Amino acid sequence: MGNVLIIGAGGVGSVAAHKCAQINGVFSRITLASRTLEKCRGIQKDIHENTGRLIDIAQVDADNVPETVSLIKKVKPDVVINVALPYQDLSIMEACLEAGVNYIDTANYEPKDVPKFEYSWQWAYHERFRKKGIMAVLGCGFDPGVSNAYCAYAQRNIYDEIRTIDIVDCNAGSHGHPFATNFNPEINIREITQNGKYWESGRWIETKPMEISVDFDYPEVGPRKSYLLFHEELESLVRHIKGLQRIRFWMTFSENYLTHLRVLQNVGMTRVDEVEFEGKKIVPIRFLKALLPDPASLAPNYTGKTAIGCVFDGIKNGKRKKIFIYNICDHAECYKEVKAQAVSYTAGVPPVIGAMMIIQGKWKGQGVFNVEQLEPEPFMEMLNKHGLPWQQVEFRSSILEQ
């Protein structure tokens, strides 16, 4: 039986705590910690009402390494699930190193004051984790995370050689607000306003933000305009998928969303640098975050589905083979189960399964790993059992061949 500490009590942290509580045979003790203890209390109450289990809660400033180390040593978890902000990845990794505890997160590190994200900062911890004899699993959400496992599975079980991968992410849900983001507004807006980037023929090719788009026909959703973005799993997958010639990432946005975003950019509300306002320094995007709905608050009225997956094109037994591995998730069903919308659900379930893999000894290693470096089969088997079933179909569309 395992002991887990979850740091972060937003929408994803709530899902992770709920799912851990559902899996009695693996997680004997669950502690949820956040800077805001009141959020933890609300989640604790919901879980007790839904499952009868009473999880532990704690207050912690995840930016404060000594404080986080003290909590880890008190809780003595087998693994720390970090679903706090990406800014806090390195401080939580430092705390896990000092305490000698395994680590898992869902999004790679990015500095607070620069809209940039990459794995280099976290990969640099490999030797320290290896020497400590513990494991760090990076990017174990859906994309990155499940998408990486799909790629590892395809490489091991379906293809002799994968030539191209297109990761496609569609949220076809409706929350009823004029403008809102499905996860932390600051992180979401910083991510999509950066230049796009994809890898082809051994080099990175950069594009203007959302300059390239295609109309992709998503299962159970239908055609949606999908925009090329840079996403962190591309960076690790080009290292670990052999023979890869091209990899891209696509995400859907409604015209309403894009119109609001363009206006906010034009008036400077997406800036990440400080500006002076009435004698004080403020960061516009953080002020905007305070004005927008909390992503967790969207869940009660959310309808529609998400569709996320990987389109593969490659060779098997000398013949070309194209397949699509994907998941469909329903916002309303997620709310019924764990009081969350599907974007939080798809991000919150995978790190719980990753923690299961570590506790049960199915993922073993010393150092820092991305999900595609680990055994995909037991992980994907648990996805089917714990709310994120996947499907594999032949893919015939020529849209992504351009």
PyMOL commands that set and color helices and strands:
alter all, ss='L'
color gray80, all
select helices_A, chain A and resi 11-22+37-51+65-75+86-99+120-123+126-132+146-157+185-192+232-240+255-266+284-291+295-301+331-338+342-359+371-373+376-385+399-401
alter helices_A, ss='H'
color red, helices_A
select strands_A, chain A and resi 2-7+27-34+56-59+79-82+102-105+135-138+161-171+196-200+203-207+213-218+222-229+246-252+275-277+280-282+305-316+319-330+367-370+390-394
alter strands_A, ss='S'
color yellow, strands_A
deselect
rebuild
show_as cartoon
